[in-house]
């Protein structure tokens, strides 16, 4: 009646393979923003800033991949923006 767990795993992997990389980057960015907000609420500003920097990196990656731009070698976004806490 129900598919076996290996069939379900195969279906999930097939689905994940079909999701574009830029869309996965947006999902990663959302997770980083949630972590930044959570850490910001409990006054861990260093961790919140690190998560914001990661979210910015994921957004930049997603935008570049959506435009078809290949990533350059090395970091392109500073860890913190000017004036960021």
N, CA, C and O atoms as a Tinker XYZ file with bonds, in Angstrom:
   340  protein
     1  N      0.812000   -1.183000    0.000000    73     2
     2  CA     0.000000    0.000000    0.000000    64     1     3
     3  C      0.868000    1.266000    0.000000    63     2     4     5
     4  O      0.642000    2.165000   -0.809000    81     3
     5  N      1.856000    1.344000    0.896000    73     3     6
     6  CA     2.766000    2.480000    0.945000    64     5     7
     7  C      4.077000    2.095000    0.280000    63     6     8     9
     8  O      4.484000    0.935000    0.351000    81     7
     9  N      4.761000    3.066000   -0.379000    73     7    10
    10  CA     6.055000    2.748000   -0.992000    64     9    11
    11  C      7.095000    2.454000    0.084000    63    10    12    13
    12  O      7.000000    2.951000    1.206000    81    11
    13  N      8.079000    1.649000   -0.267000    73    11    14
    14  CA     9.137000    1.323000    0.684000    64    13    15
    15  C      9.958000    2.573000    0.980000    63    14    16    17
    16  O      9.924000    3.542000    0.222000    81    15
    17  N     10.697000    2.543000    2.091000    73    15    18
    18  CA    11.487000    3.718000    2.476000    64    17    19
    19  C     12.576000    4.009000    1.450000    63    18    20    21
    20  O     12.921000    5.171000    1.234000    81    19
    21  N     13.123000    2.971000    0.814000    73    19    22
    22  CA    14.151000    3.218000   -0.204000    64    21    23
    23  C     13.552000    3.919000   -1.418000    63    22    24    25
    24  O     14.217000    4.746000   -2.042000    81    23
    25  N     12.306000    3.598000   -1.760000    73    23    26
    26  CA    11.634000    4.267000   -2.867000    64    25    27
    27  C     11.383000    5.731000   -2.527000    63    26    28    29
    28  O     11.556000    6.610000   -3.371000    81    27
    29  N     10.974000    5.988000   -1.284000    73    27    30
    30  CA    10.731000    7.360000   -0.843000    64    29    31
    31  C     12.038000    8.150000   -0.862000    63    30    32    33
    32  O     12.058000    9.300000   -1.300000    81    31
    33  N     13.131000    7.541000   -0.388000    73    31    34
    34  CA    14.435000    8.205000   -0.406000    64    33    35
    35  C     14.863000    8.530000   -1.835000    63    34    36    37
    36  O     15.381000    9.615000   -2.100000    81    35
    37  N     14.646000    7.593000   -2.752000    73    35    38
    38  CA    14.975000    7.818000   -4.157000    64    37    39
    39  C     14.176000    8.970000   -4.733000    63    38    40    41
    40  O     14.714000    9.809000   -5.455000    81    39
    41  N     12.885000    9.011000   -4.410000    73    39    42
    42  CA    12.027000   10.085000   -4.900000    64    41    43
    43  C     12.480000   11.440000   -4.338000    63    42    44    45
    44  O     12.500000   12.440000   -5.055000    81    43
    45  N     12.839000   11.461000   -3.059000    73    43    46
    46  CA    13.300000   12.708000   -2.434000    64    45    47
    47  C     14.603000   13.169000   -3.073000    63    46    48    49
    48  O     14.765000   14.355000   -3.360000    81    47
    49  N     15.525000   12.253000   -3.297000    73    47    50
    50  CA    16.800000   12.609000   -3.934000    64    49    51
    51  C     16.591000   13.109000   -5.356000    63    50    52    53
    52  O     17.247000   14.057000   -5.787000    81    51
    53  N     15.674000   12.470000   -6.090000    73    51    54
    54  CA    15.371000   12.926000   -7.448000    64    53    55
    55  C     14.819000   14.343000   -7.422000    63    54    56    57
    56  O     15.175000   15.167000   -8.265000    81    55
    57  N     13.956000   14.626000   -6.463000    73    55    58
    58  CA    13.375000   15.954000   -6.340000    64    57    59
    59  C     14.453000   16.977000   -5.988000    63    58    60    61
    60  O     14.495000   18.059000   -6.574000    81    59
    61  N     15.314000   16.645000   -5.045000    73    59    62
    62  CA    16.387000   17.560000   -4.653000    64    61    63
    63  C     17.342000   17.839000   -5.807000    63    62    64    65
    64  O     17.847000   18.955000   -5.934000    81    63
    65  N     17.595000   16.846000   -6.643000    73    63    66
    66  CA    18.482000   17.030000   -7.795000    64    65    67
    67  C     17.884000   17.991000   -8.825000    63    66    68    69
    68  O     18.616000   18.625000   -9.585000    81    67
    69  N     16.563000   18.095000   -8.847000    73    67    70
    70  CA    15.894000   18.945000   -9.833000    64    69    71
    71  C     15.787000   20.403000   -9.380000    63    70    72    73
    72  O     15.480000   21.276000  -10.192000    81    71
    73  N     16.033000   20.677000   -8.101000    73    71    74
    74  CA    15.952000   22.042000   -7.594000    64    73    75
    75  C     17.208000   22.793000   -8.011000    63    74    76    77
    76  O     18.317000   22.320000   -7.766000    81    75
    77  N     17.054000   23.954000   -8.637000    73    75    78
    78  CA    18.232000   24.718000   -9.065000    64    77    79
    79  C     19.074000   25.155000   -7.863000    63    78    80    81
    80  O     18.551000   25.396000   -6.776000    81    79
    81  N     20.380000   25.251000   -8.082000    73    79    82
    82  CA    21.309000   25.618000   -7.007000    64    81    83
    83  C     20.979000   26.990000   -6.429000    63    82    84    85
    84  O     21.107000   27.197000   -5.222000    81    83
    85  N     20.551000   27.937000   -7.282000    73    83    86
    86  CA    20.254000   29.277000   -6.769000    64    85    87
    87  C     19.072000   29.256000   -5.821000    63    86    88    89
    88  O     19.013000   30.066000   -4.896000    81    87
    89  N     18.128000   28.348000   -6.030000    73    87    90
    90  CA    16.987000   28.246000   -5.136000    64    89    91
    91  C     17.406000   27.632000   -3.800000    63    90    92    93
    92  O     16.904000   28.021000   -2.746000    81    91
    93  N     18.326000   26.672000   -3.854000    73    91    94
    94  CA    18.865000   26.102000   -2.616000    64    93    95
    95  C     19.595000   27.168000   -1.815000    63    94    96    97
    96  O     19.540000   27.166000   -0.585000    81    95
    97  N     20.290000   28.095000   -2.513000    73    95    98
    98  CA    20.988000   29.184000   -1.835000    64    97    99
    99  C     20.008000   30.101000   -1.113000    63    98   100   101
   100  O     20.307000   30.600000   -0.028000    81    99
   101  N     18.845000   30.323000   -1.708000    73    99   102
   102  CA    17.836000   31.146000   -1.031000    64   101   103
   103  C     17.334000   30.465000    0.237000    63   102   104   105
   104  O     17.081000   31.132000    1.240000    81   103
   105  N     17.189000   29.145000    0.198000    73   103   106
   106  CA    16.771000   28.397000    1.382000    64   105   107
   107  C     17.843000   28.509000    2.474000    63   106   108   109
   108  O     17.525000   28.694000    3.648000    81   107
   109  N     19.117000   28.395000    2.074000    73   107   110
   110  CA    20.212000   28.558000    3.027000    64   109   111
   111  C     20.204000   29.967000    3.614000    63   110   112   113
   112  O     20.438000   30.147000    4.809000    81   111
   113  N     19.935000   30.966000    2.771000    73   111   114
   114  CA    19.889000   32.347000    3.239000    64   113   115
   115  C     18.780000   32.520000    4.278000    63   114   116   117
   116  O     18.980000   33.183000    5.296000    81   115
   117  N     17.632000   31.933000    4.026000    73   115   118
   118  CA    16.521000   32.025000    4.982000    64   117   119
   119  C     16.921000   31.440000    6.329000    63   118   120   121
   120  O     16.608000   32.012000    7.374000    81   119
   121  N     17.603000   30.316000    6.312000    73   119   122
   122  CA    18.037000   29.699000    7.564000    64   121   123
   123  C     19.022000   30.589000    8.315000    63   122   124   125
   124  O     18.956000   30.696000    9.540000    81   123
   125  N     19.933000   31.224000    7.587000    73   123   126
   126  CA    20.897000   32.129000    8.226000    64   125   127
   127  C     20.191000   33.348000    8.814000    63   126   128   129
   128  O     20.548000   33.805000    9.900000    81   127
   129  N     19.200000   33.874000    8.113000    73   127   130
   130  CA    18.456000   35.022000    8.634000    64   129   131
   131  C     17.678000   34.647000    9.897000    63   130   132   133
   132  O     17.600000   35.434000   10.840000    81   131
   133  N     17.111000   33.456000    9.911000    73   131   134
   134  CA    16.413000   32.995000   11.122000    64   133   135
   135  C     17.383000   32.878000   12.296000    63   134   136   137
   136  O     17.066000   33.279000   13.415000    81   135
   137  N     18.554000   32.331000   12.033000    73   135   138
   138  CA    19.561000   32.201000   13.099000    64   137   139
   139  C     20.019000   33.569000   13.586000    63   138   140   141
   140  O     20.207000   33.769000   14.786000    81   139
   141  N     20.199000   34.513000   12.665000    73   139   142
   142  CA    20.612000   35.863000   13.048000    64   141   143
   143  C     19.549000   36.517000   13.920000    63   142   144   145
   144  O     19.863000   37.147000   14.929000    81   143
   145  N     18.301000   36.365000   13.528000    73   143   146
   146  CA    17.216000   36.955000   14.308000    64   145   147
   147  C     17.139000   36.327000   15.692000    63   146   148   149
   148  O     16.968000   37.025000   16.692000    81   147
   149  N     17.264000   35.014000   15.743000    73   147   150
   150  CA    17.202000   34.316000   17.038000    64   149   151
   151  C     18.356000   34.773000   17.935000    63   150   152   153
   152  O     18.143000   35.053000   19.115000    81   151
   153  N     19.567000   34.851000   17.395000    73   151   154
   154  CA    20.716000   35.281000   18.191000    64   153   155
   155  C     20.618000   36.758000   18.554000    63   154   156   157
   156  O     21.067000   37.161000   19.627000    81   155
   157  N     20.040000   37.566000   17.678000    73   155   158
   158  CA    19.865000   38.978000   17.978000    64   157   159
   159  C     18.894000   39.199000   19.122000    63   158   160   161
   160  O     19.053000   40.135000   19.905000    81   159
   161  N     17.894000   38.344000   19.222000    73   159   162
   162  CA    16.907000   38.472000   20.293000    64   161   163
   163  C     17.498000   38.171000   21.666000    63   162   164   165
   164  O     17.048000   38.708000   22.679000    81   163
   165  N     18.506000   37.312000   21.689000    73   163   166
   166  CA    19.091000   36.963000   22.988000    64   165   167
   167  C     20.464000   37.598000   23.167000    63   166   168   169
   168  O     21.294000   37.117000   23.939000    81   167
   169  N     20.688000   38.712000   22.422000    73   167   170
   170  CA    21.861000   39.569000   22.589000    64   169   171
   171  C     23.200000   38.899000   22.302000    63   170   172   173
   172  O     24.206000   39.217000   22.935000    81   171
   173  N     23.212000   37.993000   21.367000    73   171   174
   174  CA    24.491000   37.416000   20.913000    64   173   175
   175  C     24.824000   38.059000   19.579000    63   174   176   177
   176  O     24.721000   37.426000   18.528000    81   175
   177  N     25.227000   39.333000   19.632000    73   175   178
   178  CA    25.371000   40.095000   18.399000    64   177   179
   179  C     26.499000   39.600000   17.504000    63   178   180   181
   180  O     26.410000   39.742000   16.285000    81   179
   181  N     27.562000   39.024000   18.070000    73   179   182
   182  CA    28.631000   38.495000   17.223000    64   181   183
   183  C     28.132000   37.338000   16.376000    63   182   184   185
   184  O     28.429000   37.254000   15.184000    81   183
   185  N     27.370000   36.445000   17.000000    73   183   186
   186  CA    26.823000   35.317000   16.249000    64   185   187
   187  C     25.775000   35.798000   15.249000    63   186   188   189
   188  O     25.702000   35.292000   14.129000    81   187
   189  N     24.966000   36.771000   15.652000    73   187   190
   190  CA    23.951000   37.311000   14.742000    64   189   191
   191  C     24.625000   37.945000   13.528000    63   190   192   193
   192  O     24.169000   37.755000   12.400000    81   191
   193  N     25.703000   38.693000   13.746000    73   191   194
   194  CA    26.427000   39.320000   12.636000    64   193   195
   195  C     27.027000   38.274000   11.704000    63   194   196   197
   196  O     27.022000   38.449000   10.486000    81   195
   197  N     27.541000   37.195000   12.268000    73   195   198
   198  CA    28.102000   36.119000   11.445000    64   197   199
   199  C     27.018000   35.483000   10.576000    63   198   200   201
   200  O     27.253000   35.184000    9.405000    81   199
   201  N     25.823000   35.275000   11.153000    73   199   202
   202  CA    24.724000   34.697000   10.377000    64   201   203
   203  C     24.254000   35.661000    9.288000    63   202   204   205
   204  O     23.907000   35.230000    8.189000    81   203
   205  N     24.242000   36.956000    9.584000    73   203   206
   206  CA    23.862000   37.935000    8.565000    64   205   207
   207  C     24.862000   37.941000    7.411000    63   206   208   209
   208  O     24.477000   38.054000    6.247000    81   207
   209  N     26.138000   37.819000    7.739000    73   207   210
   210  CA    27.164000   37.766000    6.692000    64   209   211
   211  C     26.980000   36.520000    5.823000    63   210   212   213
   212  O     27.126000   36.586000    4.602000    81   211
   213  N     26.663000   35.399000    6.444000    73   211   214
   214  CA    26.416000   34.168000    5.681000    64   213   215
   215  C     25.170000   34.316000    4.817000    63   214   216   217
   216  O     25.154000   33.876000    3.667000    81   215
   217  N     24.132000   34.933000    5.362000    73   215   218
   218  CA    22.903000   35.145000    4.593000    64   217   219
   219  C     23.201000   36.019000    3.381000    63   218   220   221
   220  O     22.696000   35.759000    2.289000    81   219
   221  N     24.013000   37.047000    3.566000    73   219   222
   222  CA    24.390000   37.939000    2.468000    64   221   223
   223  C     25.149000   37.151000    1.398000    63   222   224   225
   224  O     24.933000   37.347000    0.202000    81   223
   225  N     26.037000   36.260000    1.841000    73   223   226
   226  CA    26.806000   35.445000    0.898000    64   225   227
   227  C     25.874000   34.522000    0.099000    63   226   228   229
   228  O     26.041000   34.358000   -1.110000    81   227
   229  N     24.890000   33.921000    0.790000    73   227   230
   230  CA    23.946000   33.037000    0.103000    64   229   231
   231  C     23.091000   33.813000   -0.899000    63   230   232   233
   232  O     22.801000   33.318000   -1.988000    81   231
   233  N     22.689000   35.032000   -0.528000    73   231   234
   234  CA    21.892000   35.844000   -1.450000    64   233   235
   235  C     22.709000   36.203000   -2.682000    63   234   236   237
   236  O     22.221000   36.108000   -3.809000    81   235
   237  N     23.944000   36.611000   -2.466000    73   235   238
   238  CA    24.815000   36.959000   -3.591000    64   237   239
   239  C     25.023000   35.750000   -4.510000    63   238   240   241
   240  O     24.999000   35.883000   -5.734000    81   239
   241  N     25.224000   34.583000   -3.916000    73   239   242
   242  CA    25.411000   33.356000   -4.699000    64   241   243
   243  C     24.152000   33.037000   -5.498000    63   242   244   245
   244  O     24.228000   32.686000   -6.675000    81   243
   245  N     22.989000   33.159000   -4.849000    73   243   246
   246  CA    21.734000   32.861000   -5.535000    64   245   247
   247  C     21.497000   33.816000   -6.694000    63   246   248   249
   248  O     21.085000   33.396000   -7.776000    81   247
   249  N     21.754000   35.091000   -6.472000    73   247   250
   250  CA    21.549000   36.073000   -7.534000    64   249   251
   251  C     22.495000   35.821000   -8.709000    63   250   252   253
   252  O     22.088000   35.900000   -9.868000    81   251
   253  N     23.742000   35.522000   -8.408000    73   251   254
   254  CA    24.713000   35.253000   -9.473000    64   253   255
   255  C     24.364000   33.990000  -10.246000    63   254   256   257
   256  O     24.466000   33.960000  -11.473000    81   255
   257  N     23.952000   32.946000   -9.530000    73   255   258
   258  CA    23.596000   31.696000  -10.216000    64   257   259
   259  C     22.337000   31.872000  -11.055000    63   258   260   261
   260  O     22.218000   31.291000  -12.134000    81   259
   261  N     21.396000   32.674000  -10.558000    73   259   262
   262  CA    20.179000   32.920000  -11.333000    64   261   263
   263  C     20.497000   33.691000  -12.614000    63   262   264   265
   264  O     19.835000   33.511000  -13.636000    81   263
   265  N     21.515000   34.552000  -12.550000    73   263   266
   266  CA    21.935000   35.323000  -13.721000    64   265   267
   267  C     22.889000   34.537000  -14.610000    63   266   268   269
   268  O     23.196000   34.974000  -15.719000    81   267
   269  N     23.366000   33.381000  -14.141000    73   267   270
   270  CA    24.297000   32.571000  -14.913000    64   269   271
   271  C     25.744000   32.996000  -14.762000    63   270   272   273
   272  O     26.584000   32.643000  -15.590000    81   271
   273  N     26.048000   33.755000  -13.704000    73   271   274
   274  CA    27.417000   34.221000  -13.462000    64   273   275
   275  C     28.165000   33.158000  -12.661000    63   274   276   277
   276  O     27.670000   32.675000  -11.643000    81   275
   277  N     29.348000   32.804000  -13.123000    73   275   278
   278  CA    30.181000   31.829000  -12.411000    64   277   279
   279  C     30.819000   32.494000  -11.202000    63   278   280   281
   280  O     31.238000   33.648000  -11.291000    81   279
   281  N     30.906000   31.781000  -10.052000    73   279   282
   282  CA    31.525000   32.383000   -8.868000    64   281   283
   283  C     33.024000   32.590000   -9.067000    63   282   284   285
   284  O     33.709000   31.756000   -9.659000    81   283
   285  N     33.518000   33.718000   -8.561000    73   283   286
   286  CA    34.952000   34.009000   -8.620000    64   285   287
   287  C     35.652000   33.286000   -7.475000    63   286   288   289
   288  O     35.010000   32.878000   -6.507000    81   287
   289  N     36.965000   33.129000   -7.585000    73   287   290
   290  CA    37.730000   32.508000   -6.504000    64   289   291
   291  C     37.879000   33.501000   -5.365000    63   290   292   293
   292  O     38.144000   34.681000   -5.595000    81   291
   293  N     37.710000   33.032000   -4.152000    73   291   294
   294  CA    37.895000   33.880000   -2.978000    64   293   295
   295  C     36.613000   34.576000   -2.572000    63   294   296   297
   296  O     35.664000   34.648000   -3.353000    81   295
   297  N     36.582000   35.093000   -1.344000    73   295   298
   298  CA    35.371000   35.757000   -0.848000    64   297   299
   299  C     35.124000   37.073000   -1.578000    63   298   300   301
   300  O     36.056000   37.834000   -1.835000    81   299
   301  N     33.878000   37.330000   -1.905000    73   299   302
   302  CA    33.512000   38.543000   -2.623000    64   301   303
   303  C     32.792000   39.541000   -1.718000    63   302   304   305
   304  O     32.793000   40.739000   -2.001000    81   303
   305  N     32.186000   39.072000   -0.650000    73   303   306
   306  CA    31.418000   39.922000    0.241000    64   305   307
   307  C     32.167000   40.046000    1.558000    63   306   308   309
   308  O     32.615000   39.040000    2.110000    81   307
   309  N     32.310000   41.265000    2.071000    73   307   310
   310  CA    32.971000   41.395000    3.373000    64   309   311
   311  C     32.161000   40.701000    4.453000    63   310   312   313
   312  O     30.943000   40.562000    4.339000    81   311
   313  N     32.848000   40.265000    5.506000    73   311   314
   314  CA    32.140000   39.580000    6.585000    64   313   315
   315  C     31.107000   40.478000    7.234000    63   314   316   317
   316  O     30.047000   40.005000    7.641000    81   315
   317  N     31.400000   41.774000    7.338000    73   315   318
   318  CA    30.461000   42.712000    7.919000    64   317   319
   319  C     30.388000   43.953000    7.049000    63   318   320   321
   320  O     31.386000   44.386000    6.473000    81   319
   321  N     29.200000   44.514000    6.963000    73   319   322
   322  CA    29.017000   45.781000    6.249000    64   321   323
   323  C     29.420000   46.916000    7.187000    63   322   324   325
   324  O     29.418000   46.761000    8.409000    81   323
   325  N     29.761000   48.049000    6.602000    73   323   326
   326  CA    30.120000   49.238000    7.374000    64   325   327
   327  C     28.972000   49.606000    8.317000    63   326   328   329
   328  O     27.833000   49.777000    7.883000    81   327
   329  N     29.281000   49.723000    9.601000    73   327   330
   330  CA    28.281000   50.124000   10.593000    64   329   331
   331  C     27.398000   49.002000   11.101000    63   330   332   333
   332  O     26.517000   49.248000   11.925000    81   331
   333  N     27.606000   47.764000   10.631000    73   331   334
   334  CA    26.782000   46.654000   11.085000    64   333   335
   335  C     27.203000   46.234000   12.491000    63   334   336   337
   336  O     28.393000   46.189000   12.803000    81   335
   337  N     26.254000   45.938000   13.305000    73   335   338
   338  CA    26.535000   45.541000   14.684000    64   337   339
   339  C     27.065000   44.134000   14.730000    63   338   340
   340  O     27.360000   43.620000   15.810000    81   339
